[in-house]
Amino acid sequence: MRAIFLREDSKPSVEQVITLSDDRATHLIKATRVRKADNVLILDGEGRSYTSEVLSVSRRDIDLKIISIEEKTKTHHIDLCLGLPKKDAFELAVKNSVELGVRNIYPFVAQYTQWAIKNPDRVNSLIESALIQSNNYFFTTFHKVEESLSDLKEMIVSYDVVVLTTLKPGKNLNDFAVDKSKKYLIIIGPEGGLSDEEEDLILSLDNTKALMLDTPILRTPNAVSSIIGYLHGKFAAL
């Protein structure tokens, strides 16, 4: 179903009519070409969705009538700690994370990082676009960029399980049963990977599990999808 993101603070109720005249209206009218009586899904990013019916469409405005409300709860908690890769890889990694249900992204400047975020507003636009594309009920929070991985250590140790792909010896994730009630944090570096110093820092923590995938070296967006997908597969087998 066609979808948009509810940016307003107030939550609509059944039978309420919402008039859109911003870029969301433009998207629905010109890109998805909605017509009167079509349904549009409105996502608030907090677990609620509002199914609406198109009452009228003009050149710039669209009226939507709320006909039902549904609420979902998260069944797992996966977050991502991301060493900034180059722009294209970064944007694809963010989109993949949203589509795969990541709750929080914690970016940091890794030792091999070669690019910096110059337009923070674009990041939220990417997240909103991926959210409506995938009909994800939950908005992904993008936190401020930290200057090093060590600056995130206090946050990292707060997780139940930290997953790091590495060739170094460590407590292998395959030797442990997954648990949907636990909080998981995946750590992925930029194109050059994490440095030995950065990997050693993470592997020294009691909550870290090493994961060795039987694949060639993955680009950052593919690593994001593969490792999150690995956890989803483990959860599905429970």
C-alpha positions, -999 to 999 in steps of 0.1 A, spaced: 0 0 0 12 36 -7 25 51 25 35 84 40 51 94 73 31 113 100 54 142 109 28 160 130 29 157 168 -8 152 172 -22 117 164 -53 115 142 -84 96 152 -109 75 132 -131 97 109 -107 126 111 -97 143 79 -61 153 72 -52 177 45 -17 175 31 -1 203 10 36 196 14 61 173 -3 41 143 9 11 155 -11 33 160 -41 47 125 -38 12 110 -36 -3 131 -64 26 131 -89 47 100 -80 23 74 -69 -7 90 -87 -33 83 -60 -70 89 -69 -102 94 -50 -112 64 -29 -76 50 -29 -62 39 4 -30 54 19 -11 41 49 1 67 74 30 56 96 38 75 128 72 57 134 61 47 169 43 15 160 10 29 149 -4 29 113 -35 48 101 -53 35 70 -69 64 52 -91 69 22 -85 96 -3 -115 120 -3 -102 145 -28 -71 154 -49 -62 187 -64 -31 199 -81 -13 206 -47 -35 192 -19 -49 159 -9 -75 151 18 -72 118 36 -99 104 60 -87 80 87 -108 48 85 -88 25 109 -59 24 132 -35 -5 140 -7 -7 166 22 -31 166 49 -38 191 86 -46 184 94 -83 186 132 -77 187 158 -51 194 187 -47 169 208 -16 167 238 -7 145 271 10 154 285 21 120 320 34 112 313 60 85 319 46 50 319 67 18 287 86 9 270 61 -14 278 31 9 266 51 39 233 60 23 226 24 12 236 11 46 212 35 63 183 25 40 190 -12 45 191 -8 82 156 9 82 141 -17 60 155 -45 83 141 -29 114 171 -14 131 160 9 160 191 30 165 222 39 144 252 51 162 277 65 137 314 71 145 346 82 127 366 50 124 403 50 119 398 41 82 369 66 76 375 88 46 342 107 45 321 130 67 284 138 68 279 172 54 241 174 53 225 158 85 190 167 72 194 143 43 199 114 67 164 118 82 150 121 47 167 88 38 152 72 69 117 85 61 120 74 25 131 39 35 104 37 62 75 44 38 91 23 11 92 -7 34 60 1 54 81 -1 86 61 9 116 91 21 136 113 51 128 151 45 131 169 70 153 202 83 139 224 96 167 252 122 166 285 112 150 311 103 176 348 110 169 360 75 177 347 40 185 361 44 220 338 73 226 309 48 223 323 23 248 299 32 276 269 27 252 283 -5 238 287 -22 272 251 -15 280 239 -41 254 232 -77 262 250 -89 230 275 -71 208 281 -88 174 314 -82 156 324 -99 123 361 -107 127 387 -133 118 403 -129 153 395 -156 179 367 -147 203 335 -160 218 317 -173 187 281 -162 183 272 -196 169 280 -212 202 252 -191 220 215 -193 217 198 -161 206 170 -145 227 145 -120 213 142 -103 246 178 -92 246 193 -61 231 217 -67 202 242 -43 188 260 -49 155 293 -31 149 304 -26 113 334 -6 100 339 14 68 353 1 35 387 -6 50 371 -24 80 380 -17 116 416 -14 126 433 -40 149 431 -15 177 393 -10 172 386 -47 169 407 -55 200 387 -29 220 354 -46 211 366 -81 216 379 -72 251 343 -66 262 325 -93 281 293 -89 260 310 -93 226 304 -123 204 325 -129 173 308 -138 140 327 -154 111 306 -155 79 316 -179 52 316 -151 25 342 -130 6 348 -96 20 315 -76 20 310 -40 12 295 -20 41 259 -21 29 261 -58 22 276 -65 56 248 -46 72 221 -66 54 239 -99 59 245 -97 96 211 -83 104 196 -109 82 216 -136 101 201 -125 134 166 -124 118 171 -159 106 182 -171 141 151 -153 156 128 -170 131 141 -204 141 132 -200 177 
